[in-house]
Amino acid sequence: MSTTDADHLRLRAARLREMARALESSPVFSLDRYAGVDTWTGPRPDECRGELASRQAELHRAIEQLYTTAWWLDRRAEQAAALAAVSW
């Protein structure tokens, strides 16, 4: 791998972190504030709140996966840069 490869990997990692930060600040994580007993008029409020909590947890796991993948891409970039330096 060359330095260009390392730069490309770092750019990909940075984009993943940007996406993760954007998701973390998404209003979807504040929806549960509006899911109280006063909000619901149907027969299944508990089920809806549980579904919301489940989906928020899934999104949190996806965000963590983005950060983990970005970390691995940075490690690969370091390896690529080291290999490129030795190749010269």
DRENVEXVO-10577 format. One record per residue: chain; y negated, x, z of N, C-alpha, C in turn; residue in one letter. Coordinates in steps of 0.05 Angstrom, whole numbers. Each point is the difference from the previous one (the first is absolute). Example, Ala and Ser with C-alpha at 12.3 -4.5 7.8 and 13.67 -1.06 7.14 Angstrom:
+-------+--------+--------+--------+--------+--------+--------+--------+--------+--------+------+
! marfi !   n_c2 !   n_c1 !   n_c3 !  ca_c2 !  ca_c1 !  ca_c3 !   c_c2 !   c_c1 !   c_c3 ! fiti !
+-------+--------+--------+--------+--------+--------+--------+--------+--------+--------+------+
!     A !    114 !    264 !    156 !    -24 !    -18 !      0 !    -24 !     18 !      0 !    A !
!     A !    -21 !     -7 !    -14 !    -24 !     16 !      1 !    -22 !    -15 !     14 !    S !
+-------+--------+--------+--------+--------+--------+--------+--------+--------+--------+------+
END
This chain:
+-------+--------+--------+--------+--------+--------+--------+--------+--------+--------+------+
! marfi !   n_c2 !   n_c1 !   n_c3 !  ca_c2 !  ca_c1 !  ca_c3 !   c_c2 !   c_c1 !   c_c3 ! fiti !
+-------+--------+--------+--------+--------+--------+--------+--------+--------+--------+------+
!     A !     24 !     17 !      0 !    -24 !    -17 !      0 !    -25 !     18 !      0 !    M !
!     A !    -20 !    -10 !    -12 !    -25 !     15 !     -2 !    -21 !    -11 !     20 !    S !
!     A !    -22 !     14 !      1 !    -22 !    -10 !     17 !     -9 !    -27 !     -9 !    T !
!     A !      1 !     -6 !    -26 !     -8 !    -26 !    -10 !     19 !    -21 !     11 !    T !
!     A !     26 !      7 !      2 !     19 !    -19 !     12 !     -7 !     -5 !     29 !    D !
!     A !     -7 !     21 !     14 !     -7 !     -3 !     28 !    -25 !    -18 !      3 !    A !
!     A !    -19 !      4 !    -18 !    -25 !    -16 !      1 !      7 !    -30 !     -6 !    D !
!     A !     18 !     -4 !    -19 !      8 !    -27 !     -7 !     14 !    -13 !     24 !    H !
!     A !     17 !     14 !     14 !     14 !    -11 !     23 !    -20 !     -6 !     22 !    L !
!     A !    -19 !     17 !      5 !    -21 !     -5 !     20 !    -16 !    -25 !     -7 !    R !
!     A !     -7 !     -3 !    -25 !    -15 !    -23 !     -9 !     16 !    -26 !      5 !    L !
!     A !     26 !      1 !     -7 !     17 !    -23 !      5 !      1 !     -7 !     30 !    R !
!     A !      2 !     21 !     16 !      1 !     -5 !     29 !    -26 !    -12 !     10 !    A !
!     A !    -22 !     10 !    -10 !    -26 !    -11 !      8 !     -3 !    -29 !     -8 !    A !
!     A !     10 !     -7 !    -24 !     -2 !    -28 !     -9 !     18 !    -18 !     18 !    R !
!     A !     23 !     10 !      8 !     17 !    -16 !     17 !    -14 !     -5 !     27 !    L !
!     A !    -13 !     21 !     11 !    -14 !     -4 !     25 !    -24 !    -19 !     -3 !    R !
!     A !    -14 !      1 !    -22 !    -22 !    -19 !     -5 !     11 !    -29 !     -1 !    E !
!     A !     23 !     -3 !    -13 !     12 !    -27 !     -2 !      8 !     -9 !     28 !    M !
!     A !     12 !     18 !     16 !      9 !     -8 !     27 !    -24 !     -7 !     17 !    A !
!     A !    -22 !     15 !     -2 !    -24 !     -7 !     16 !    -12 !    -26 !     -9 !    R !
!     A !      0 !     -6 !    -26 !    -10 !    -25 !     -9 !     17 !    -23 !     10 !    A !
!     A !     26 !      3 !      0 !     17 !    -21 !     11 !     -4 !     -3 !     30 !    L !
!     A !     -3 !     22 !     14 !     -4 !     -2 !     29 !    -25 !    -16 !      7 !    E !
!     A !    -20 !      2 !    -17 !    -25 !    -14 !      6 !     -1 !    -28 !    -13 !    S !
!     A !     22 !     -9 !    -11 !      2 !    -26 !    -13 !     -4 !    -22 !     20 !    S !
!     A !    -13 !    -22 !     -8 !     -3 !    -23 !     18 !     26 !    -14 !      7 !    P !
!     A !     22 !      7 !    -14 !     25 !    -12 !      6 !      9 !      5 !     29 !    V !
!     A !     -9 !     22 !     11 !      8 !      7 !     27 !    -16 !    -15 !     21 !    F !
!     A !    -20 !    -15 !     -8 !    -14 !    -16 !     19 !      6 !    -30 !     -3 !    S !
!     A !     18 !     -7 !    -18 !      7 !    -28 !     -4 !     12 !    -12 !     25 !    L !
!     A !     14 !     15 !     16 !     13 !    -11 !     23 !    -20 !    -11 !     20 !    D !
!     A !    -25 !     10 !     -1 !    -21 !    -11 !     18 !     -6 !    -29 !     -7 !    R !
!     A !      6 !     -8 !    -25 !     -6 !    -27 !     -8 !     25 !    -17 !     -1 !    Y !
!     A !     21 !     10 !     11 !     26 !    -15 !      0 !      7 !    -12 !     27 !    A !
!     A !    -20 !     -7 !     14 !      4 !    -12 !     27 !      8 !    -29 !     -2 !    G !
!     A !      5 !    -12 !     23 !      8 !    -28 !      1 !    -21 !    -19 !    -11 !    V !
!     A !    -25 !      7 !      2 !    -22 !    -17 !    -10 !     -1 !      0 !    -30 !    D !
!     A !     11 !     20 !    -13 !     -1 !      3 !    -29 !     20 !    -18 !    -14 !    T !
!     A !     23 !     -4 !     12 !     22 !    -13 !    -14 !      0 !    -30 !      4 !    W !
!     A !      6 !    -15 !    -21 !      2 !    -29 !      2 !     28 !    -10 !     -8 !    T !
!     A !     16 !     19 !     -9 !     27 !     -8 !    -10 !     21 !      3 !     22 !    G !
!     A !     25 !     -7 !     -7 !     21 !      1 !     19 !     12 !     28 !      5 !    P !
!     A !     -8 !     20 !    -15 !     13 !     26 !      2 !    -19 !     23 !      7 !    R !
!     A !    -18 !     -3 !     19 !    -19 !     22 !      6 !     14 !     25 !     10 !    P !
!     A !     20 !     -2 !     17 !     14 !     23 !     10 !     14 !     16 !    -22 !    D !
!     A !     12 !    -15 !    -18 !     14 !     13 !    -23 !    -20 !     15 !    -17 !    E !
!     A !    -23 !    -12 !     -5 !    -21 !     13 !    -17 !    -11 !     25 !     14 !    C !
!     A !     -4 !     -1 !     26 !    -10 !     23 !     15 !     21 !     22 !     -1 !    R !
!     A !     25 !     -7 !      3 !     21 !     19 !     -1 !      3 !     14 !    -27 !    G !
!     A !     -3 !    -16 !    -21 !      1 !     10 !    -27 !    -24 !     19 !     -5 !    E !
!     A !    -23 !     -7 !     10 !    -24 !     17 !     -3 !      5 !     27 !     14 !    L !
!     A !     10 !     -1 !     24 !      5 !     24 !     15 !     21 !     18 !    -14 !    A !
!     A !     20 !    -13 !    -11 !     21 !     15 !    -14 !    -12 !     14 !    -25 !    S !
!     A !    -16 !    -14 !    -15 !    -12 !     12 !    -24 !    -20 !     22 !      7 !    R !
!     A !    -15 !     -3 !     22 !    -18 !     21 !      9 !     16 !     25 !      8 !    Q !
!     A !     23 !     -4 !     13 !     17 !     23 !      8 !     10 !     14 !    -25 !    A !
!     A !      8 !    -15 !    -20 !     10 !     12 !    -25 !    -22 !     16 !    -13 !    E !
!     A !    -24 !    -10 !      0 !    -23 !     15 !    -12 !     -5 !     25 !     16 !    L !
!     A !      2 !     -1 !     26 !     -4 !     24 !     17 !     21 !     21 !     -8 !    H !
!     A !     25 !     -9 !     -4 !     21 !     19 !     -7 !     -6 !     12 !    -28 !    R !
!     A !    -10 !    -16 !    -18 !     -6 !     11 !    -27 !    -23 !     20 !      2 !    A !
!     A !    -19 !     -5 !     17 !    -23 !     19 !      3 !     11 !     26 !     11 !    I !
!     A !     18 !     -1 !     20 !     11 !     24 !     11 !     16 !     15 !    -21 !    E !
!     A !     13 !    -14 !    -18 !     15 !     13 !    -21 !    -19 !     14 !    -20 !    Q !
!     A !    -23 !    -12 !     -5 !    -20 !     13 !    -17 !     -9 !     27 !     13 !    L !
!     A !     -6 !     -1 !     26 !     -8 !     25 !     13 !     22 !     21 !      0 !    Y !
!     A !     25 !     -9 !      4 !     22 !     18 !      0 !      4 !     13 !    -27 !    T !
!     A !     -1 !    -16 !    -21 !      2 !     10 !    -27 !    -22 !     20 !     -6 !    T !
!     A !    -24 !     -7 !      8 !    -23 !     19 !     -4 !      5 !     26 !     14 !    A !
!     A !     11 !     -1 !     24 !      6 !     25 !     15 !     20 !     17 !    -16 !    W !
!     A !     21 !    -13 !    -10 !     20 !     15 !    -15 !    -12 !     11 !    -26 !    W !
!     A !    -17 !    -15 !    -13 !    -13 !     11 !    -24 !    -17 !     24 !      6 !    L !
!     A !    -14 !      0 !     23 !    -15 !     23 !      8 !     18 !     24 !      5 !    D !
!     A !     23 !     -4 !     12 !     19 !     22 !      5 !      9 !     11 !    -27 !    R !
!     A !      7 !    -18 !    -19 !      8 !      9 !    -26 !    -23 !     16 !    -14 !    R !
!     A !    -24 !     -9 !      4 !    -23 !     14 !    -12 !     -2 !     28 !     11 !    A !
!     A !      4 !      3 !     27 !     -1 !     26 !     12 !     22 !     18 !    -12 !    E !
!     A !     23 !    -11 !     -4 !     22 !     16 !    -12 !     -7 !      8 !    -29 !    Q !
!     A !    -11 !    -19 !    -14 !     -7 !      6 !    -28 !    -21 !     21 !     -2 !    A !
!     A !    -20 !     -1 !     18 !    -21 !     20 !      0 !     11 !     28 !      8 !    A !
!     A !     19 !      0 !     19 !     12 !     25 !      8 !     16 !     12 !    -23 !    A !
!     A !     15 !    -17 !    -14 !     16 !     10 !    -23 !    -18 !     10 !    -22 !    L !
!     A !    -22 !    -14 !     -5 !    -19 !      8 !    -20 !    -12 !     28 !      7 !    A !
!     A !     -6 !      4 !     25 !    -12 !     25 !      9 !     20 !     23 !     -4 !    A !
!     A !     25 !     -5 !      6 !     21 !     21 !     -3 !      5 !      6 !    -30 !    V !
!     A !     -3 !    -20 !    -17 !      6 !      3 !    -28 !    -21 !     18 !    -14 !    S !
!     A !    -23 !      2 !     12 !    -21 !     16 !    -13 !      6 !     29 !      6 !    W !
+-------+--------+--------+--------+--------+--------+--------+--------+--------+--------+------+
END
